[in-house]
């Protein structure tokens, strides 16, 4: 009995030490489990380092196309714009619309100011190579005319990189999607080849990277925006490479 009592104190001391060592780790694990999957609603500061060192415009457009077709490969953070940021973004959007009217991409009858615009910012980051970029999204609807517009602006350049417009003025102009798409891409300074076109659709293959731009017309709706070039991805062996790696290889090949 005496020997048993002599061992009891060291055993209890050892158990106490182990418990004290493991408790902080367990509490940390529980905290991580509680936070995993939650949405952080605090606004992103300008120095938040997201995105960090955005790539060139072709890669940023690839991120935009990824969001449409491969969203699960991206980390996506949205931010609602308010106050001065909202005002600045809506003015930027209206200015871009006015420039598209002047350049002939949008109908000459379109009034850039006749719809209230609602703005938000979205940050996209590729989970494989950490390429990242920010975009401003604006949507507006005019109840009087029934006109709808949706815009995506590249946060780096302030240029419109995707547009959707539903307006009766599209029927008035009988536009050519090939001409509209070419004018849109020329404005962005992108090199491309016209892939195919007909009276309602034109497709453009960007020279730098696996991105296709489609200009489509459906009754009163015009849409111009980027999509993934799946044919180019297959030829590049994308099953074993990241999109960023394919992008870098494509750009190097075009520059040699």
C-alpha positions, 0 to 999 in steps of 0.5 A, a space after each residue: 500500500 505504501 508503494 502505491 501511494 508513493 507512485 500516486 503523486 508522480 502519476 498525477 503530476 505527469 497527467 497534469 503536465 500532459 493536460 496543460 500541454 495539450 489544452 492550448 492545442 485543443 482550444 486552438 483546434 476548436 477555434 479553427 473548426 469554429 471559424 472554418 467556412 465562415 464569411 468574414 464581413 469586415 471591409 478589405 483595406 487597401 493594404 490588405 495584400 489581396 490581391 498582391 501583384 496582379 498579373 498582366 491583363 490577359 491573365 486577369 481576364 483568364 481569372 474572370 473566365 475561370 470565375 465563370 467556368 471553374 469557380 472552384 479553382 478560385 478564392 473569391 472575396 466580395 466587397 460591397 461598395 458604399 459612400 465615396 467608393 460607390 460614387 467613384 465606381 458608378 461615375 467610372 462605369 458611366 464614363 466607360 459606357 459613354 466611351 463605348 457609345 462613342 467607339 460604336 460598341 453600344 447603340 448611339 441612342 444609349 444614355 449612360 446616365 438613365 439607370 441607377 447603378 449598384 456596385 460591388 468589388 470582387 477579388 479573385 485568386 487562383 488557388 494554384 499559383 496565387 495569381 489574383 486580381 480585382 474587378 468592379 461589378 455594376 448593375 443597373 435597371 431603368 424602370 421607365 425604359 425597361 433597360 438593363 445593364 451589367 458591367 465588369 471593370 478591371 480594377 487595375 486599368 479602370 477599363 470595361 472588360 465585360 458588358 451586358 446590355 438589354 435595350 430596345 436600341 439594339 434592335 434599332 441599330 441591327 449591329 454586327 457582333 464581329 465589328 462590336 467585339 473587335 472594337 471592344 477588344 481594340 479598346 483594351 489593347 488586346 491582340 486576337 484572331 477572329 475565330 468565327 462569326 455569324 449575324 448573331 455571334 462572333 468569337 475571338 481567340 486572344 493571342 496571350 492565353 487560353 481565353 475566348 471573347 464572345 460577342 453575342 446578340 439575342 433580340 434586345 440583348 448584347 453581351 461581350 465577355 471572356 470565356 475559357 478556351 477549352 480547345 487551347 487548354 486541351 492542346 496545352 495538356 491542362 490536366 497536368 498543369 495549372 492555368 497560370 503555367 499554361 498562361 506563362 507558356 503561351 505568352 513566352 511562345 508568342 514573344 519568341 
